[in-house]
Amino acid sequence: MTDFNKECLNALLNKEKFDEFMRTQLEEGLDQLLESELTAFLGYDPYAREGWNSGNSRNGSYFRQVKTQFGPIRVQVPRDRKGEFHQHTLPAYGQHTDTLEATVIQLY
């Protein structure tokens, strides 16, 4: 049994723990998904040599708060130097979403 499964089973025993567990899993999953989306956009991994002098590179990130059925989550959205990257995972200017949970659960 993996650590994820053990944590999920322990969280299922307590409703508050389960909501916190799902909230943290959503945050981590979205952060990784957004980082992968930027990697696909730029065409190279973080700290890869191909990215040097490519004309566009990673330029930090900013935080967005999104309200979900498990409570508010804080998502770290990466950005690029030229400002050409527009993520498609979260709705633009949206502060709450119902379809986000359905998508993440279907992907799991």
KOLLO-946888 format. One line per 2 residues: their letters; for each residue x, y, z of N, C-alpha, C, O, CB. Coordinates in steps of 0.2 Angstrom, whole numbers, plus 5000, padded with zeros to 4 digits. Glycine has a CB too. Layout:
N
A	X,Y,Z,X,Y,Z,X,Y,Z,X,Y,Z,X,Y,Z  ...
This chain:
108
MT	5004,4994,5000,5000,5000,5000,5005,5006,5000,5009,5007,5004,4995,5000,5006  5003,5011,4996,5007,5017,4995,5006,5022,5001,5000,5021,5004,5006,5020,4988
DF	5010,5027,5002,5009,5032,5007,5002,5036,5005,4999,5038,5010,5015,5037,5007  5001,5037,4999,4995,5041,4997,4989,5037,4999,4984,5040,5002,4995,5042,4989
NK	4989,5031,4998,4983,5027,5000,4982,5027,5007,4976,5027,5010,4984,5019,4997  4988,5026,5011,4987,5026,5018,4984,5033,5021,4980,5033,5025,4994,5025,5021
EC	4987,5038,5018,4985,5045,5020,4977,5046,5018,4973,5049,5022,4989,5050,5016  4975,5043,5012,4968,5044,5010,4964,5040,5015,4958,5042,5017,4967,5041,5003
LN	4966,5034,5017,4962,5030,5021,4961,5033,5028,4956,5033,5031,4964,5023,5022  4967,5036,5031,4966,5039,5037,4962,5045,5037,4958,5047,5042,4974,5041,5039
AL	4962,5049,5031,4958,5055,5031,4951,5053,5030,4947,5057,5032,4960,5059,5025  4949,5048,5027,4942,5046,5026,4939,5045,5033,4932,5045,5034,4941,5039,5022
LN	4942,5043,5038,4940,5042,5045,4937,5048,5048,4933,5048,5052,4945,5039,5049  4939,5054,5046,4937,5060,5049,4936,5065,5043,4940,5066,5039,4943,5063,5053
KE	4930,5068,5043,4928,5073,5038,4932,5079,5037,4934,5081,5031,4921,5075,5039  4934,5082,5043,4939,5088,5042,4946,5086,5039,4948,5090,5036,4939,5091,5049
KF	4948,5080,5042,4955,5078,5039,4954,5077,5031,4959,5078,5028,4957,5072,5043  4949,5074,5029,4948,5072,5022,4948,5079,5018,4951,5079,5013,4941,5068,5021
DE	4944,5084,5020,4944,5090,5017,4951,5093,5016,4953,5096,5011,4939,5095,5020  4954,5093,5022,4961,5096,5022,4966,5091,5017,4970,5094,5013,4964,5096,5029
FM	4965,5085,5017,4969,5081,5013,4968,5082,5005,4972,5083,5002,4967,5073,5014  4961,5083,5004,4959,5084,4997,4962,5091,4995,4964,5092,4989,4952,5084,4996
RT	4961,5096,4999,4964,5103,4998,4971,5103,4996,4973,5106,4991,4962,5107,5004  4975,5099,5000,4982,5099,4999,4984,5095,4993,4989,5097,4989,4986,5096,5005
QL	4980,5090,4991,4982,5086,4985,4980,5090,4979,4983,5090,4974,4978,5080,4985  4974,5094,4979,4973,5099,4974,4978,5104,4973,4980,5105,4967,4966,5102,4975
EE	4980,5107,4978,4985,5112,4977,4992,5109,4974,4994,5112,4969,4987,5115,4984  4994,5103,4976,5000,5100,4974,4999,5098,4967,5004,5099,4962,5002,5094,4978
GL	4993,5095,4965,4992,5093,4958,4992,5099,4953,4994,5098,4948,4986,5089,4958  4988,5104,4955,4988,5110,4951,4994,5113,4950,4996,5116,4944,4983,5115,4954
DQ	4998,5114,4955,5005,5117,4954,5009,5113,4949,5013,5116,4945,5009,5117,4961  5009,5106,4950,5013,5102,4945,5010,5103,4938,5014,5103,4933,5013,5095,4948
LL	5004,5103,4938,5001,5103,4931,5002,5110,4928,5004,5110,4922,4993,5102,4932  5002,5115,4931,5004,5122,4928,5011,5122,4927,5013,5125,4921,5002,5127,4933
ES	5015,5119,4931,5022,5119,4929,5024,5115,4923,5028,5117,4919,5027,5116,4935  5020,5110,4922,5021,5105,4916,5018,5109,4910,5021,5109,4904,5017,5099,4917
EL	5013,5113,4911,5010,5117,4905,5015,5122,4903,5016,5123,4897,5004,5120,4907  5019,5125,4907,5024,5130,4906,5030,5127,4902,5033,5129,4898,5026,5134,4912
TA	5032,5121,4905,5037,5117,4902,5036,5115,4894,5040,5116,4890,5039,5111,4906  5029,5113,4893,5027,5112,4886,5027,5118,4882,5029,5117,4876,5020,5108,4886
FL	5025,5123,4885,5025,5130,4881,5032,5132,4879,5033,5134,4873,5022,5135,4885  5037,5132,4884,5044,5134,4883,5048,5129,4878,5052,5131,4875,5047,5135,4889
GY	5046,5122,4879,5050,5117,4876,5056,5115,4879,5060,5111,4876,5051,5120,4869  5057,5116,4885,5063,5114,4889,5061,5113,4896,5057,5117,4899,5069,5118,4888
DP	5064,5109,4900,5063,5108,4907,5067,5114,4911,5071,5117,4908,5066,5101,4909  5065,5114,4917,5068,5119,4921,5076,5118,4922,5078,5112,4923,5065,5120,4928
YA	5080,5123,4922,5087,5122,4922,5090,5119,4917,5096,5117,4917,5089,5119,4929  5087,5117,4911,5090,5114,4906,5094,5119,4902,5093,5125,4901,5084,5111,4901
RE	5099,5116,4899,5104,5120,4895,5101,5123,4889,5103,5128,4886,5110,5116,4893  5096,5119,4886,5093,5122,4880,5089,5129,4881,5088,5132,4876,5088,5117,4877
GW	5088,5130,4887,5084,5136,4888,5089,5142,4889,5086,5148,4888,5081,5136,4895  5095,5141,4889,5100,5147,4889,5100,5151,4883,5100,5148,4877,5107,5145,4891
NS	5099,5157,4883,5099,5162,4877,5093,5160,4872,5094,5160,4866,5105,5162,4874  5088,5157,4874,5082,5155,4870,5078,5160,4868,5073,5160,4864,5078,5149,4873
GN	5078,5166,4871,5074,5172,4870,5068,5172,4875,5065,5178,4876,5071,5171,4863  5066,5167,4878,5061,5167,4883,5063,5162,4888,5065,5156,4887,5054,5165,4880
SR	5061,5163,4895,5063,5159,4900,5058,5160,4906,5053,5164,4905,5070,5160,4903  5058,5155,4911,5054,5156,4917,5055,5162,4920,5061,5165,4920,5055,5150,4921
NG	5050,5165,4923,5051,5171,4927,5047,5171,4933,5043,5176,4934,5049,5177,4922  5048,5166,4937,5045,5166,4944,5038,5164,4943,5036,5160,4938,5045,5173,4947
SY	5034,5166,4948,5027,5164,4948,5023,5169,4952,5026,5173,4956,5026,5157,4951  5016,5168,4952,5012,5172,4957,5007,5168,4959,5006,5162,4957,5009,5178,4953
FR	5004,5170,4965,4999,5165,4968,4992,5168,4967,4990,5174,4966,5000,5165,4976  4987,5163,4966,4980,5164,4965,4976,5160,4970,4978,5154,4971,4978,5162,4958
QV	4971,5163,4972,4967,5159,4977,4960,5157,4973,4957,5161,4970,4965,5163,4983  4959,5151,4974,4953,5148,4971,4949,5144,4976,4951,5140,4980,4955,5143,4965
KT	4942,5146,4976,4938,5142,4981,4935,5136,4978,4932,5136,4972,4932,5147,4983  4936,5131,4982,4933,5124,4979,4928,5121,4985,4927,5125,4990,4939,5119,4978
QF	4925,5116,4983,4921,5113,4988,4924,5110,4994,4921,5109,4999,4917,5107,4985  4931,5110,4994,4935,5108,5000,4938,5114,5003,4942,5113,5008,4941,5103,4998
GP	4936,5120,5001,4939,5126,5004,4944,5129,4999,4945,5127,4994,4943,5124,5011  4946,5135,5001,4950,5139,4997,4957,5136,4996,4960,5133,5001,4951,5146,4999
IR	4960,5136,4990,4966,5133,4989,4971,5139,4986,4968,5143,4982,4966,5127,4984  4977,5139,4987,4982,5144,4985,4986,5140,4979,4990,5136,4981,4986,5147,4990
VQ	4985,5143,4973,4989,5140,4967,4994,5144,4965,4994,5150,4965,4984,5138,4962  5000,5141,4964,5006,5145,4962,5006,5144,4954,5007,5139,4951,5013,5142,4965
VP	5005,5150,4951,5005,5150,4943,5011,5153,4941,5013,5158,4942,4999,5155,4941  5015,5149,4937,5021,5151,4934,5020,5156,4928,5015,5156,4925,5025,5145,4932
RD	5025,5160,4927,5025,5164,4921,5032,5164,4917,5037,5162,4920,5023,5172,4924  5032,5167,4911,5038,5167,4907,5040,5175,4907,5036,5179,4908,5036,5164,4900
RK	5046,5175,4904,5049,5182,4904,5046,5187,4899,5045,5192,4901,5057,5181,4902  5043,5184,4894,5040,5188,4889,5033,5190,4890,5030,5194,4887,5041,5185,4882
GE	5030,5186,4894,5023,5187,4896,5018,5183,4891,5012,5185,4890,5021,5194,4897  5021,5179,4887,5017,5176,4882,5013,5169,4884,5008,5167,4881,5021,5174,4876
FH	5015,5167,4890,5012,5161,4892,5005,5162,4896,5005,5166,4900,5016,5157,4897  5000,5159,4893,4993,5159,4896,4991,5152,4898,4990,5148,4893,4988,5163,4891
QH	4990,5151,4904,4988,5144,4906,4981,5143,4905,4977,5148,4904,4989,5143,4914  4979,5137,4903,4973,5135,4901,4969,5130,4907,4964,5128,4906,4973,5131,4895
TL	4973,5129,4912,4970,5125,4917,4965,5128,4922,4959,5125,4923,4976,5122,4922  4966,5134,4924,4961,5138,4928,4957,5143,4923,4960,5146,4919,4965,5141,4934
PA	4951,5144,4925,4948,5149,4921,4951,5156,4922,4952,5158,4928,4940,5149,4923  4951,5161,4917,4954,5167,4918,4949,5171,4923,4943,5172,4922,4954,5171,4911
YG	4953,5174,4928,4949,5179,4933,4944,5175,4937,4941,5178,4941,4946,5185,4929  4944,5169,4936,4939,5165,4940,4941,5164,4947,4947,5162,4948,4937,5158,4937
QH	4937,5165,4952,4939,5164,4959,4936,5157,4962,4938,5156,4968,4938,5170,4963  4932,5154,4959,4929,5148,4961,4927,5144,4955,4926,5146,4950,4923,5149,4965
TD	4928,5137,4956,4926,5133,4951,4923,5126,4953,4925,5124,4959,4933,5131,4947  4919,5124,4949,4916,5117,4951,4918,5112,4947,4919,5106,4949,4908,5118,4951
TL	4920,5113,4941,4923,5109,4936,4930,5106,4937,4932,5101,4935,4922,5111,4929  4933,5110,4941,4940,5109,4942,4941,5102,4946,4945,5098,4945,4944,5114,4946
EA	4937,5101,4951,4937,5095,4955,4935,5089,4951,4938,5084,4951,4932,5095,4961  4930,5090,4947,4928,5084,4942,4934,5083,4937,4935,5077,4936,4922,5086,4938
TV	4937,5087,4935,4943,5086,4930,4948,5082,4934,4951,5078,4931,4945,5092,4927  4950,5085,4940,4956,5082,4943,4954,5075,4945,4958,5070,4945,4958,5086,4949
IQ	4948,5074,4947,4946,5067,4949,4946,5062,4943,4948,5056,4944,4939,5067,4953  4943,5065,4938,4943,5060,4932,4951,5059,4929,4952,5053,4927,4940,5064,4926
LY	4955,5064,4930,4962,5062,4928,4965,5057,4933,4970,5054,4931,4966,5069,4928  4963,5057,4939,4966,5053,4944,4964,5046,4942,4966,5041,4946,4964,5054,4951
